[in-house]
Amino acid sequence: MLEASIWLTIIAAELMLIVHVRVKVKPDQVEAFREATRQNAMCSVEEPGIARFDVLQQADDPTRFLFVEAYRSDKAPAKHNKTAHYQKWRDTVAPMMAEPRTSEKFTNIFPEDRLW
């Protein structure tokens, strides 16, 4: 029983973490936000701890964005937040936001983590 518990703890520590980040941008800042975010995303996908970093713009409200960030472990977001490109993005877009961004955390079900 103890071996199974240890095995489950190891597996749980290595599960992917998917984060959905919702952002509302001031209408006059949409294009600047898109460009700053595109630059951040291009660097983010190069990080070893990131499996995907999708940036989506809402079709019926161009001031709303959704980021789908798929991290290879629960430790990867902290490493991402320490990168120069993330810190530059955070500081650049802060005054562009119409309201504070929000996030939701998910665990992966399908496809299997190893297939990302």
C-alpha positions, 0 to 999 in steps of 0.5 A: 500500500505504501508503494502505491501511495509513493507512486501516486505522489510521484505521478501527481507531481509530474501531471500537466497543468493547464491554465486559462487566462482571461483578459479584457483590454481597453478598446484603444489598446487592442492592437498593441496588446496583440503585438506584445502578447504575440511576442511573449507567446513566441518566446514562451513556446520555446520554454522546455516546461511549456507544451502549448501557449495558445492566444485566442481573441474573442470573435464577437468582442475583440477586447477579450482574449483567452490564453490556454497555457499548457505546462508540463508540470506544476512547477513550470508556471513559476519558472515561466513567470521569472523569464525576461520575456514574461516580465516584459510582457506583464509590465508592458500590458498592465496599463492596457487592461480594462480590468484585472486578468483572471485565471483558472487551473485545470488538470489534463484528461485527454490527450495523455500528457506524453502526447503533447 
